[in-house]
Amino acid sequence: MFAQPKLTICVPSRNRQRYFQETIRSQLMNLRMDVEYVFADNSDDASIMNGFMEDLLADPRVKYLPSVGRVLSMVENWDRCVEAATGEFICMIGDDDYVDVDVADLIKRTQAEYSSVDVFVWSRLTYNWPDNREKRCNVAVPLKTGVHKIQRAALYREFFSWQGDRATPNMAFGFYHGAVSKQVMDKIKARFGGKYCEYPTVDFENVCKVLVTAEHLFYSERPFSVLGSCAESNSAKLTQISNAKERNALFMSEAGRNIDHDPHMKAFPFPSILGLAACIAQVQNWFLTTYGYQPVKGWETNFAKACGISCGMMDDLEAYETVANGYRGVFSRWKGGKYLRDFKPAPYLHRHDTSFFTGIANDSLLIDEEIGGVQTPVELYQLVEQLIAPQHELTFKSDVHFRAA
C-alpha cells in the first residue's frame, strides 16, 4: 500500500447484499495498490456481509464497516465512509454501481498539467440490472475525449439556476461518481455542521457544498463509471407511482423524519413524492436557507420548466397524471401562482410507443444495454472500454465556457 492512497472508493449499502457482493468483487478485480476501498454495510442481517468479507479483510486496500446493531440513516452511513477514508481523493458509488479506479491515472495527469485539482468528475454510463428491465433500453456512450477545467462560478450558476431545459440541473460536481479531494471534504466538515454529510439527499447535498468550497474543478467527457439500477434501487420504478410512494415512505422512515415537514419547507411546498426534480430543489432550498446563500436570479422559471419535463418521464398514465396534477397544485399556490404558467407537463408517451434506437446521436454511441449478454455494470464497462478512446489519448481543453453533459 502507498503511504496515502490516491483514491478511496466508498460503497455504502443497506439490505442489498447480492448486488453489494458483486460490486465488491468487481472493484477488487483491479489490483492496483494506490487505491483504498471502504465498504459499509447497514443491513438488518449483519451476518451475510460479515461472512462474505471474512476472507477479503486480508487485502490491505479494504476497510470494512459492519452493521452496528441499529439502522443507520443514509446520512450516518455515508458520513462514516468519508470518516474512514484516507485517500487523497474520495469517490462514492452505490452498491449496484461500478467505477474504474484507473481514473486515478487521469487525475495524476491533470495534476501534472494544472498543479491543483480539487474535484474531478466524468461522464457516467447507465445500466439496468437484468432484474430491472421492463422495457428495452439503450446506453449512451460519450465519444468525445476532452478534459475540461470549468469555472466554479459557472457551475454554481448552472446548478442553482436550473439552466439547460432538462428535468434536473446540469452535471453534478460532487463525490457521487466523481472524485473530491479529502482536503475539500475536510473544509466542508469544518464549515458546515461539523459533518461530511448532513442532509438525507446526500449526493446533491455534497454538490451544493462542493460548489461553494472547491476552486479547481475538472470534467472528463470520457466515462469512467456506471450508474447501476437494480430492482431494489432507490431510483428503480420511481416513475411508477405505487413504487414511488413505497420507497418514499421507506426513505422518510430511515431518515428518522419526514423531510417534507422540515422548517425550511414552509416556503417551498414541493413534496419529494413528486420525483427527482422536487428532491433536488428541496436540498438546494435547505442549503441556501440554512447557510444564507442567495438564490440565483430566474431559477424559479427554469425549475418550473424542469418539473414539466420530468412529468414526461413517468412510465404509466396514472403516475403521469398524479405527478402533473401534484406539481400543478403546488405551482398554483407557490408564490401566488406566479410560475404556474411556466409549468407545462411534457406530453405523456406510453413506454411501448417510444422507439428503440442504436447508432450515433449527439456525439454519443447508443448501444443496446444487453449487448454481448452483459449481466453486470463491470461487464458493460469492460465492453464499452473497447469502443472508446484509452485515457492516455484524452486531451486537456482550456475553454472555460464548456457545459458538462
Secondary structure, 3 states (H helix, E strand, C coil): CCCCCCEEEEEEECCCHHHHHHHHHHHHCCCCCCEEEEEEECCCCHHHHHHHHHHHCCCCCEEEECCCCCCCCHHHHHHHHHHHCCCCEEEECCCCCEECCCHHHHHHHHHHHHCCCCEEEEEEEEEECHHHCCCCCEEEEECCCEEEEECHHHHHHHHHHCCCCCCCCCCCCCCECEEEEHHHHHHHHHHCCCCCCCCCCHHHHHHHHHCCCCCCEEEEEEEEEEEEECCCCCCCCCCCHHHHHHHHHHHHHHHCCCHHHCHHHCCCCCCHHHCHHHHHHHHHHHHHHHHCCCCCCCHHHHHHHHHHHHHCCCCCHHHHHHHHHHHHHHHHHHHHHCCHHHCCCCCCCCHHHCCCCCEEECCEEEEECCHHHCCCHHHHHHHHCCCCCCHHHCEEECCCCCCCC
